[in-house]
Amino acid sequence: MKKVFVTGITGLLGTNVVIKLLKDGYFVIALVRKKSSYLGEKNENLKLVEGDLFSDISSFLPEIDSFIHIAAETRQNLIHYKDYKRVNYDGVVNLFTQAQACGVKRFVFISSANTLGYGSEKTPGDEKNPQRYPFTKSMYAQSKLEAEDYLLQHTESTNVIILNPTFMIGAYDHKPSSGKIIFWAWKKKVIFYPKGGKNFVHAKDVAYGVVKAMERGKSGEKYLLANENLKYKDFFKKVNHITNQKTVMIPIPDTILSILGYIGDGLRKMNIKTNLCTSNMKALQVHNYYSNRKSIEELRIHYQLVGKALQDAIEYFRLMKID
């Protein structure tokens, strides 16, 4: 039985990855801050280890075949780059150094699609596209890109595979994280939506892609895990359809978003944490579209419709009484 070490298992993607690994017969050792924070089912092939990204985990690594690093600082309201760098770069370097020293064969790093350049509906971005504004000004995306660059420069003895998922939707989003976008529309009589759009993907498909990348991915390569390119308006229409609700939909003028961005910049200069800033507001205005062609051809991933991802997420929220 192959052993895999995984971080970030308490989040949306991490929970789905653990479910997939256990189903496929892997033994999973997972790093968690507190064992009680893992809400998944107990399994004889799952061992939880308490610690953080700077803990000495070397004693657990000698028999590990692959290391899957998912844990990250994803909050959008942090003010200083160092707050992202410590987790998304320094933490990666620490874990990778230990994995490499212990002879781990593969290191799978979960990054972000926003380290790559987005495209249009007709010509979506792919793994060869360089990062584009506004994500060049995103401290989260920059910290992820810095970690990617480091890992790709240290592939001598450990195979490195970079995965770049787009916006994930699905079950087990208990915080919720990306699933918050559903509550933007769900149970609302009026929906105010940005004019831009983005790529959406089922979290279960990303988890499947993580396992496939571990098994089939090529060292030194990046793989976009992406599916449907949708305008926010069309995404919210899907929410309306699945929840059987009728709403009034009103577009938010780009000018309003830009003004909110400038307000956020001012608040940040006063050391006030806020999601508002010019780069975040600009991200809502662009069509942040990507292609999944490489992951389909090389990793052989079969993607589900975003409607199924929404359905699974909403059913989970209802079951867990999250609203």
Short mmCIF file of the C-alpha atoms (twelve columns), coordinates in Angstrom:
data_MODEL
# 
_entry.id   MODEL 
# 
loop_
_atom_site.group_PDB 
_atom_site.id 
_atom_site.type_symbol 
_atom_site.label_atom_id 
_atom_site.label_alt_id 
_atom_site.label_comp_id 
_atom_site.label_asym_id 
_atom_site.label_seq_id 
_atom_site.Cartn_x 
_atom_site.Cartn_y 
_atom_site.Cartn_z 
_atom_site.pdbx_PDB_model_num 
ATOM 1   C CA . MET A 1   0.000   0.000  0.000   1 
ATOM 2   C CA . LYS A 2   1.470   3.328  -1.091  1 
ATOM 3   C CA . LYS A 3   1.732   6.065  1.516   1 
ATOM 4   C CA . VAL A 4   0.958   9.720  0.812   1 
ATOM 5   C CA . PHE A 5   1.540   12.758 3.026   1 
ATOM 6   C CA . VAL A 6   -1.065  15.521 2.660   1 
ATOM 7   C CA . THR A 7   -1.513  19.014 4.110   1 
ATOM 8   C CA . GLY A 8   -4.637  21.172 4.169   1 
ATOM 9   C CA . ILE A 9   -7.138  18.343 4.598   1 
ATOM 10  C CA . THR A 10  -9.652  20.391 6.607   1 
ATOM 11  C CA . GLY A 11  -10.583 22.588 3.632   1 
ATOM 12  C CA . LEU A 12  -12.808 22.033 0.600   1 
ATOM 13  C CA . LEU A 13  -10.170 20.533 -1.685  1 
ATOM 14  C CA . GLY A 14  -8.233  18.716 1.025   1 
ATOM 15  C CA . THR A 15  -11.295 16.855 2.271   1 
ATOM 16  C CA . ASN A 16  -12.160 15.754 -1.267  1 
ATOM 17  C CA . VAL A 17  -8.555  14.673 -1.903  1 
ATOM 18  C CA . VAL A 18  -8.475  12.512 1.243   1 
ATOM 19  C CA . ILE A 19  -11.778 10.870 0.278   1 
ATOM 20  C CA . LYS A 20  -10.396 10.065 -3.178  1 
ATOM 21  C CA . LEU A 21  -7.056  8.764  -1.883  1 
ATOM 22  C CA . LEU A 22  -8.672  6.452  0.662   1 
ATOM 23  C CA . LYS A 23  -11.139 5.199  -1.941  1 
ATOM 24  C CA . ASP A 24  -8.227  4.379  -4.254  1 
ATOM 25  C CA . GLY A 25  -6.432  2.379  -1.565  1 
ATOM 26  C CA . TYR A 26  -3.741  4.787  -0.400  1 
ATOM 27  C CA . PHE A 27  -2.539  5.138  3.183   1 
ATOM 28  C CA . VAL A 28  -2.740  8.832  4.082   1 
ATOM 29  C CA . ILE A 29  -0.715  10.686 6.697   1 
ATOM 30  C CA . ALA A 30  -2.151  14.178 7.094   1 
ATOM 31  C CA . LEU A 31  -0.844  17.274 8.844   1 
ATOM 32  C CA . VAL A 32  -3.462  19.173 10.866  1 
ATOM 33  C CA . ARG A 33  -3.278  21.902 13.494  1 
ATOM 34  C CA . LYS A 34  -5.752  20.013 15.659  1 
ATOM 35  C CA . LYS A 35  -7.102  16.523 15.045  1 
ATOM 36  C CA . SER A 36  -10.555 17.734 16.063  1 
ATOM 37  C CA . SER A 37  -10.565 20.158 13.099  1 
ATOM 38  C CA . TYR A 38  -10.877 17.268 10.635  1 
ATOM 39  C CA . LEU A 39  -14.587 16.659 10.078  1 
ATOM 40  C CA . GLY A 40  -14.258 13.713 7.729   1 
ATOM 41  C CA . GLU A 41  -14.877 10.075 8.589   1 
ATOM 42  C CA . LYS A 42  -12.344 8.049  10.553  1 
ATOM 43  C CA . ASN A 43  -10.445 5.435  8.583   1 
ATOM 44  C CA . GLU A 44  -7.805  2.882  9.537   1 
ATOM 45  C CA . ASN A 45  -5.741  4.088  6.567   1 
ATOM 46  C CA . LEU A 46  -5.774  7.730  7.689   1 
ATOM 47  C CA . LYS A 47  -3.302  8.967  10.289  1 
ATOM 48  C CA . LEU A 48  -3.575  12.534 11.567  1 
ATOM 49  C CA . VAL A 49  -0.435  14.330 12.744  1 
ATOM 50  C CA . GLU A 50  -0.746  17.560 14.709  1 
ATOM 51  C CA . GLY A 51  1.555   20.412 13.742  1 
ATOM 52  C CA . ASP A 52  1.958   23.307 11.326  1 
ATOM 53  C CA . LEU A 53  3.874   24.045 8.135   1 
ATOM 54  C CA . PHE A 54  7.048   24.694 10.131  1 
ATOM 55  C CA . SER A 55  6.950   21.524 12.223  1 
ATOM 56  C CA . ASP A 56  9.586   18.808 11.934  1 
ATOM 57  C CA . ILE A 57  7.713   16.045 10.106  1 
ATOM 58  C CA . SER A 58  10.801  14.187 8.875   1 
ATOM 59  C CA . SER A 59  10.050  11.106 10.999  1 
ATOM 60  C CA . PHE A 60  6.882   10.495 8.955   1 
ATOM 61  C CA . LEU A 61  8.473   10.870 5.517   1 
ATOM 62  C CA . PRO A 62  10.985  8.033  4.895   1 
ATOM 63  C CA . GLU A 63  8.304   5.615  3.633   1 
ATOM 64  C CA . ILE A 64  6.253   8.291  1.850   1 
ATOM 65  C CA . ASP A 65  5.920   7.902  -1.917  1 
ATOM 66  C CA . SER A 66  4.281   11.279 -2.662  1 
ATOM 67  C CA . PHE A 67  3.736   14.568 -0.842  1 
ATOM 68  C CA . ILE A 68  0.603   16.597 -1.681  1 
ATOM 69  C CA . HIS A 69  0.746   20.159 -0.384  1 
ATOM 70  C CA . ILE A 70  -2.659  21.885 -0.328  1 
ATOM 71  C CA . ALA A 71  -2.551  24.117 2.773   1 
ATOM 72  C CA . ALA A 72  -2.326  27.833 1.968   1 
ATOM 73  C CA . GLU A 73  -3.163  31.325 3.137   1 
ATOM 74  C CA . THR A 74  -6.089  32.256 0.904   1 
ATOM 75  C CA . ARG A 75  -7.734  35.138 2.760   1 
ATOM 76  C CA . GLN A 76  -8.050  38.253 0.628   1 
ATOM 77  C CA . ASN A 77  -8.067  40.828 3.423   1 
ATOM 78  C CA . LEU A 78  -4.454  40.631 4.596   1 
ATOM 79  C CA . ILE A 79  -2.516  43.857 4.254   1 
ATOM 80  C CA . HIS A 80  1.145   42.845 4.065   1 
ATOM 81  C CA . TYR A 81  2.872   40.527 1.582   1 
ATOM 82  C CA . LYS A 82  4.873   38.929 4.397   1 
ATOM 83  C CA . ASP A 83  1.632   37.474 5.781   1 
ATOM 84  C CA . TYR A 84  1.135   35.524 2.540   1 
ATOM 85  C CA . LYS A 85  4.816   34.775 1.968   1 
ATOM 86  C CA . ARG A 86  5.288   33.108 5.349   1 
ATOM 87  C CA . VAL A 87  2.648   30.475 4.639   1 
ATOM 88  C CA . ASN A 88  2.603   30.240 0.844   1 
ATOM 89  C CA . TYR A 89  6.363   30.423 0.263   1 
ATOM 90  C CA . ASP A 90  8.353   29.895 3.466   1 
ATOM 91  C CA . GLY A 91  6.084   27.028 4.537   1 
ATOM 92  C CA . VAL A 92  6.443   25.386 1.126   1 
ATOM 93  C CA . VAL A 93  10.235  25.642 1.220   1 
ATOM 94  C CA . ASN A 94  10.333  24.060 4.689   1 
ATOM 95  C CA . LEU A 95  8.112   21.121 3.759   1 
ATOM 96  C CA . PHE A 96  9.786   20.534 0.398   1 
ATOM 97  C CA . THR A 97  13.257  20.612 1.951   1 
ATOM 98  C CA . GLN A 98  12.224  17.936 4.441   1 
ATOM 99  C CA . ALA A 99  10.544  15.838 1.752   1 
ATOM 100 C CA . GLN A 100 13.588  16.042 -0.517  1 
ATOM 101 C CA . ALA A 101 15.981  15.150 2.326   1 
ATOM 102 C CA . CYS A 102 13.877  12.085 3.167   1 
ATOM 103 C CA . GLY A 103 13.799  10.821 -0.413  1 
ATOM 104 C CA . VAL A 104 10.146  11.493 -1.229  1 
ATOM 105 C CA . LYS A 105 9.750   10.774 -4.947  1 
ATOM 106 C CA . ARG A 106 7.035   13.280 -5.868  1 
ATOM 107 C CA . PHE A 107 5.947   16.659 -4.529  1 
ATOM 108 C CA . VAL A 108 2.564   17.829 -5.820  1 
ATOM 109 C CA . PHE A 109 1.985   21.522 -5.171  1 
ATOM 110 C CA . ILE A 110 -1.513  22.983 -5.329  1 
ATOM 111 C CA . SER A 111 -1.100  26.523 -6.601  1 
ATOM 112 C CA . SER A 112 -3.628  28.803 -8.318  1 
ATOM 113 C CA . ALA A 113 -4.802  29.416 -11.866 1 
ATOM 114 C CA . ASN A 114 -4.126  33.095 -11.246 1 
ATOM 115 C CA . THR A 115 -0.374  32.545 -11.452 1 
ATOM 116 C CA . LEU A 116 -1.061  31.961 -15.165 1 
ATOM 117 C CA . GLY A 117 -2.418  34.419 -17.696 1 
ATOM 118 C CA . TYR A 118 -6.143  34.300 -18.324 1 
ATOM 119 C CA . GLY A 119 -7.611  34.629 -21.797 1 
ATOM 120 C CA . SER A 120 -10.924 35.295 -23.511 1 
ATOM 121 C CA . GLU A 121 -13.898 33.057 -24.214 1 
ATOM 122 C CA . LYS A 122 -12.564 32.327 -27.720 1 
ATOM 123 C CA . THR A 123 -8.926  32.040 -26.645 1 
ATOM 124 C CA . PRO A 124 -8.777  30.986 -22.980 1 
ATOM 125 C CA . GLY A 125 -5.506  31.078 -21.091 1 
ATOM 126 C CA . ASP A 126 -3.342  27.984 -20.753 1 
ATOM 127 C CA . GLU A 127 -0.215  26.805 -18.954 1 
ATOM 128 C CA . LYS A 128 2.047   28.796 -21.274 1 
ATOM 129 C CA . ASN A 129 0.425   32.175 -20.629 1 
ATOM 130 C CA . PRO A 130 2.393   34.501 -18.311 1 
ATOM 131 C CA . GLN A 131 0.534   36.003 -15.364 1 
ATOM 132 C CA . ARG A 132 -1.572  39.086 -16.137 1 
ATOM 133 C CA . TYR A 133 -2.887  42.118 -14.271 1 
ATOM 134 C CA . PRO A 134 -4.753  42.367 -11.918 1 
ATOM 135 C CA . PHE A 135 -3.270  39.154 -10.513 1 
ATOM 136 C CA . THR A 136 0.248   40.530 -10.808 1 
ATOM 137 C CA . LYS A 137 -0.867  42.829 -7.985  1 
ATOM 138 C CA . SER A 138 -2.528  40.071 -5.934  1 
ATOM 139 C CA . MET A 139 -0.333  39.269 -2.936  1 
ATOM 140 C CA . TYR A 140 -1.898  35.802 -2.720  1 
ATOM 141 C CA . ALA A 141 -1.190  35.006 -6.382  1 
ATOM 142 C CA . GLN A 142 2.323   36.444 -6.169  1 
ATOM 143 C CA . SER A 143 3.205   34.322 -3.146  1 
ATOM 144 C CA . LYS A 144 1.979   31.229 -4.982  1 
ATOM 145 C CA . LEU A 145 3.996   32.121 -8.073  1 
ATOM 146 C CA . GLU A 146 7.118   32.649 -5.972  1 
ATOM 147 C CA . ALA A 147 6.674   29.169 -4.495  1 
ATOM 148 C CA . GLU A 148 6.175   27.673 -7.970  1 
ATOM 149 C CA . ASP A 149 9.411   29.239 -9.191  1 
ATOM 150 C CA . TYR A 150 11.340  27.901 -6.202  1 
ATOM 151 C CA . LEU A 151 10.035  24.355 -6.621  1 
ATOM 152 C CA . LEU A 152 10.702  24.247 -10.354 1 
ATOM 153 C CA . GLN A 153 14.318  25.200 -9.680  1 
ATOM 154 C CA . HIS A 154 14.800  22.256 -7.304  1 
ATOM 155 C CA . THR A 155 13.699  19.159 -9.189  1 
ATOM 156 C CA . GLU A 156 17.039  17.325 -9.094  1 
ATOM 157 C CA . SER A 157 16.045  14.451 -6.794  1 
ATOM 158 C CA . THR A 158 12.301  15.001 -6.308  1 
ATOM 159 C CA . ASN A 159 9.726   15.185 -9.084  1 
ATOM 160 C CA . VAL A 160 7.700   18.399 -8.828  1 
ATOM 161 C CA . ILE A 161 4.211   18.718 -10.316 1 
ATOM 162 C CA . ILE A 162 2.383   22.052 -10.141 1 
ATOM 163 C CA . LEU A 163 -1.420  22.108 -10.238 1 
ATOM 164 C CA . ASN A 164 -3.322  25.323 -10.975 1 
ATOM 165 C CA . PRO A 165 -7.006  24.897 -10.114 1 
ATOM 166 C CA . THR A 166 -9.549  27.571 -10.985 1 
ATOM 167 C CA . PHE A 167 -12.517 28.518 -8.758  1 
ATOM 168 C CA . MET A 168 -13.715 25.383 -6.961  1 
ATOM 169 C CA . ILE A 169 -17.305 24.571 -6.014  1 
ATOM 170 C CA . GLY A 170 -18.508 21.424 -4.282  1 
ATOM 171 C CA . ALA A 171 -19.399 19.522 -1.131  1 
ATOM 172 C CA . TYR A 172 -17.411 19.575 2.135   1 
ATOM 173 C CA . ASP A 173 -16.954 23.355 2.012   1 
ATOM 174 C CA . HIS A 174 -17.808 23.599 5.697   1 
ATOM 175 C CA . LYS A 175 -16.211 26.998 6.417   1 
ATOM 176 C CA . PRO A 176 -17.432 27.913 3.697   1 
ATOM 177 C CA . SER A 177 -14.601 29.210 1.490   1 
ATOM 178 C CA . SER A 178 -15.170 29.553 -2.243  1 
ATOM 179 C CA . GLY A 179 -18.749 28.461 -1.661  1 
ATOM 180 C CA . LYS A 180 -19.485 31.901 -0.244  1 
ATOM 181 C CA . ILE A 181 -20.184 32.997 -3.826  1 
ATOM 182 C CA . ILE A 182 -23.308 30.801 -3.771  1 
ATOM 183 C CA . PHE A 183 -24.687 32.760 -0.812  1 
ATOM 184 C CA . TRP A 184 -24.224 35.922 -2.864  1 
ATOM 185 C CA . ALA A 185 -27.295 34.746 -4.772  1 
ATOM 186 C CA . TRP A 186 -29.006 31.987 -2.786  1 
ATOM 187 C CA . LYS A 187 -32.140 33.121 -0.890  1 
ATOM 188 C CA . LYS A 188 -31.782 36.642 -2.268  1 
ATOM 189 C CA . LYS A 189 -34.575 38.605 -3.938  1 
ATOM 190 C CA . VAL A 190 -32.114 40.886 -5.708  1 
ATOM 191 C CA . ILE A 191 -28.694 39.844 -7.029  1 
ATOM 192 C CA . PHE A 192 -26.070 42.473 -7.787  1 
ATOM 193 C CA . TYR A 193 -23.477 40.912 -10.059 1 
ATOM 194 C CA . PRO A 194 -20.139 42.063 -11.542 1 
ATOM 195 C CA . LYS A 195 -19.874 42.194 -15.326 1 
ATOM 196 C CA . GLY A 196 -16.814 39.948 -15.474 1 
ATOM 197 C CA . GLY A 197 -16.529 36.182 -15.311 1 
ATOM 198 C CA . LYS A 198 -14.277 33.326 -14.301 1 
ATOM 199 C CA . ASN A 199 -13.625 29.633 -14.726 1 
ATOM 200 C CA . PHE A 200 -15.470 27.284 -12.380 1 
ATOM 201 C CA . VAL A 201 -14.636 23.644 -11.617 1 
ATOM 202 C CA . HIS A 202 -16.056 20.891 -9.427  1 
ATOM 203 C CA . ALA A 203 -13.882 20.356 -6.320  1 
ATOM 204 C CA . LYS A 204 -14.333 16.610 -6.749  1 
ATOM 205 C CA . ASP A 205 -12.799 16.846 -10.243 1 
ATOM 206 C CA . VAL A 206 -9.855  18.814 -8.863  1 
ATOM 207 C CA . ALA A 207 -9.339  16.120 -6.226  1 
ATOM 208 C CA . TYR A 208 -9.415  13.500 -8.981  1 
ATOM 209 C CA . GLY A 209 -6.885  15.605 -10.887 1 
ATOM 210 C CA . VAL A 210 -4.597  15.787 -7.847  1 
ATOM 211 C CA . VAL A 211 -4.472  12.001 -7.596  1 
ATOM 212 C CA . LYS A 212 -4.027  11.602 -11.361 1 
ATOM 213 C CA . ALA A 213 -1.223  14.174 -11.355 1 
ATOM 214 C CA . MET A 214 0.506   12.227 -8.595  1 
ATOM 215 C CA . GLU A 215 0.250   9.074  -10.693 1 
ATOM 216 C CA . ARG A 216 0.732   10.435 -14.234 1 
ATOM 217 C CA . GLY A 217 1.998   14.019 -14.018 1 
ATOM 218 C CA . LYS A 218 5.342   14.963 -15.535 1 
ATOM 219 C CA . SER A 219 7.985   16.550 -13.337 1 
ATOM 220 C CA . GLY A 220 8.482   20.262 -13.968 1 
ATOM 221 C CA . GLU A 221 5.055   20.657 -15.574 1 
ATOM 222 C CA . LYS A 222 2.060   22.812 -14.671 1 
ATOM 223 C CA . TYR A 223 -1.518  21.624 -15.156 1 
ATOM 224 C CA . LEU A 224 -4.605  23.815 -15.154 1 
ATOM 225 C CA . LEU A 225 -7.532  22.077 -13.468 1 
ATOM 226 C CA . ALA A 226 -10.383 24.016 -15.016 1 
ATOM 227 C CA . ASN A 227 -13.780 23.529 -16.599 1 
ATOM 228 C CA . GLU A 228 -16.526 26.030 -17.477 1 
ATOM 229 C CA . ASN A 229 -15.870 29.672 -18.345 1 
ATOM 230 C CA . LEU A 230 -18.922 31.617 -17.188 1 
ATOM 231 C CA . LYS A 231 -19.936 35.218 -16.731 1 
ATOM 232 C CA . TYR A 232 -21.017 35.900 -13.155 1 
ATOM 233 C CA . LYS A 233 -24.510 36.591 -14.451 1 
ATOM 234 C CA . ASP A 234 -24.727 33.110 -15.987 1 
ATOM 235 C CA . PHE A 235 -23.277 31.500 -12.872 1 
ATOM 236 C CA . PHE A 236 -25.925 33.115 -10.678 1 
ATOM 237 C CA . LYS A 237 -28.613 32.045 -13.149 1 
ATOM 238 C CA . LYS A 238 -27.498 28.459 -12.496 1 
ATOM 239 C CA . VAL A 239 -27.844 29.055 -8.758  1 
ATOM 240 C CA . ASN A 240 -31.358 30.384 -9.357  1 
ATOM 241 C CA . HIS A 241 -32.273 27.358 -11.455 1 
ATOM 242 C CA . ILE A 242 -30.984 24.811 -8.941  1 
ATOM 243 C CA . THR A 243 -32.622 26.521 -5.952  1 
ATOM 244 C CA . ASN A 244 -35.880 27.273 -7.832  1 
ATOM 245 C CA . GLN A 245 -35.764 30.938 -6.974  1 
ATOM 246 C CA . LYS A 246 -36.774 33.967 -9.008  1 
ATOM 247 C CA . THR A 247 -34.700 37.084 -8.491  1 
ATOM 248 C CA . VAL A 248 -34.071 40.507 -9.966  1 
ATOM 249 C CA . MET A 249 -30.544 40.656 -11.373 1 
ATOM 250 C CA . ILE A 250 -28.768 44.016 -11.528 1 
ATOM 251 C CA . PRO A 251 -25.248 44.536 -12.963 1 
ATOM 252 C CA . ILE A 252 -22.732 46.460 -10.868 1 
ATOM 253 C CA . PRO A 253 -21.114 49.232 -12.969 1 
ATOM 254 C CA . ASP A 254 -17.346 48.869 -13.303 1 
ATOM 255 C CA . THR A 255 -17.021 52.440 -12.050 1 
ATOM 256 C CA . ILE A 256 -18.593 51.469 -8.726  1 
ATOM 257 C CA . LEU A 257 -16.212 48.539 -8.333  1 
ATOM 258 C CA . SER A 258 -13.246 50.770 -9.127  1 
ATOM 259 C CA . ILE A 259 -14.332 53.318 -6.528  1 
ATOM 260 C CA . LEU A 260 -14.698 50.550 -3.933  1 
ATOM 261 C CA . GLY A 261 -11.184 49.424 -4.832  1 
ATOM 262 C CA . TYR A 262 -9.755  52.883 -4.183  1 
ATOM 263 C CA . ILE A 263 -11.612 53.047 -0.874  1 
ATOM 264 C CA . GLY A 264 -10.123 49.689 0.068   1 
ATOM 265 C CA . ASP A 265 -6.621  50.889 -0.816  1 
ATOM 266 C CA . GLY A 266 -7.113  53.817 1.533   1 
ATOM 267 C CA . LEU A 267 -8.320  51.593 4.358   1 
ATOM 268 C CA . ARG A 268 -5.341  49.284 3.898   1 
ATOM 269 C CA . LYS A 269 -2.968  52.243 4.197   1 
ATOM 270 C CA . MET A 270 -4.539  52.805 7.607   1 
ATOM 271 C CA . ASN A 271 -3.808  49.128 8.457   1 
ATOM 272 C CA . ILE A 272 -7.490  48.193 8.312   1 
ATOM 273 C CA . LYS A 273 -8.087  44.678 7.006   1 
ATOM 274 C CA . THR A 274 -10.535 44.555 4.096   1 
ATOM 275 C CA . ASN A 275 -11.230 42.465 1.012   1 
ATOM 276 C CA . LEU A 276 -11.525 45.698 -0.944  1 
ATOM 277 C CA . CYS A 277 -8.556  46.843 -3.040  1 
ATOM 278 C CA . THR A 278 -8.050  47.863 -6.660  1 
ATOM 279 C CA . SER A 279 -6.698  44.478 -7.789  1 
ATOM 280 C CA . ASN A 280 -9.549  42.500 -6.192  1 
ATOM 281 C CA . MET A 281 -12.186 44.812 -7.663  1 
ATOM 282 C CA . LYS A 282 -10.530 44.702 -11.084 1 
ATOM 283 C CA . ALA A 283 -10.592 40.895 -10.930 1 
ATOM 284 C CA . LEU A 284 -14.390 41.074 -10.833 1 
ATOM 285 C CA . GLN A 285 -14.414 43.083 -14.053 1 
ATOM 286 C CA . VAL A 286 -12.267 40.864 -16.278 1 
ATOM 287 C CA . HIS A 287 -13.170 37.592 -17.983 1 
ATOM 288 C CA . ASN A 288 -10.789 35.286 -16.145 1 
ATOM 289 C CA . TYR A 289 -11.017 32.319 -18.539 1 
ATOM 290 C CA . TYR A 290 -8.820  29.227 -18.870 1 
ATOM 291 C CA . SER A 291 -8.441  26.022 -20.885 1 
ATOM 292 C CA . ASN A 292 -8.406  22.479 -19.456 1 
ATOM 293 C CA . ARG A 293 -7.068  20.835 -22.598 1 
ATOM 294 C CA . LYS A 294 -3.691  19.781 -21.164 1 
ATOM 295 C CA . SER A 295 -5.176  18.153 -18.056 1 
ATOM 296 C CA . ILE A 296 -7.680  16.238 -20.182 1 
ATOM 297 C CA . GLU A 297 -5.050  14.999 -22.622 1 
ATOM 298 C CA . GLU A 298 -2.214  14.229 -20.204 1 
ATOM 299 C CA . LEU A 299 -3.982  13.453 -16.922 1 
ATOM 300 C CA . ARG A 300 -7.131  12.026 -18.552 1 
ATOM 301 C CA . ILE A 301 -9.531  13.954 -16.344 1 
ATOM 302 C CA . HIS A 302 -13.251 13.853 -17.084 1 
ATOM 303 C CA . TYR A 303 -14.885 17.054 -15.873 1 
ATOM 304 C CA . GLN A 304 -18.441 17.357 -14.579 1 
ATOM 305 C CA . LEU A 305 -20.744 20.258 -15.333 1 
ATOM 306 C CA . VAL A 306 -20.637 23.216 -12.960 1 
ATOM 307 C CA . GLY A 307 -24.359 22.684 -12.370 1 
ATOM 308 C CA . LYS A 308 -23.489 19.357 -10.698 1 
ATOM 309 C CA . ALA A 309 -20.870 21.111 -8.539  1 
ATOM 310 C CA . LEU A 310 -23.461 23.682 -7.473  1 
ATOM 311 C CA . GLN A 311 -26.009 20.988 -6.741  1 
ATOM 312 C CA . ASP A 312 -23.536 19.049 -4.574  1 
ATOM 313 C CA . ALA A 313 -22.474 22.210 -2.708  1 
ATOM 314 C CA . ILE A 314 -26.044 23.350 -2.029  1 
ATOM 315 C CA . GLU A 315 -27.096 19.878 -0.868  1 
ATOM 316 C CA . TYR A 316 -24.122 19.843 1.502   1 
ATOM 317 C CA . PHE A 317 -24.925 23.312 2.855   1 
ATOM 318 C CA . ARG A 318 -28.521 22.223 3.458   1 
ATOM 319 C CA . LEU A 319 -27.433 19.017 5.159   1 
ATOM 320 C CA . MET A 320 -24.966 20.832 7.423   1 
ATOM 321 C CA . LYS A 321 -27.426 23.749 7.897   1 
ATOM 322 C CA . ILE A 322 -24.843 26.245 6.659   1 
ATOM 323 C CA . ASP A 323 -26.352 29.542 5.558   1 
# 
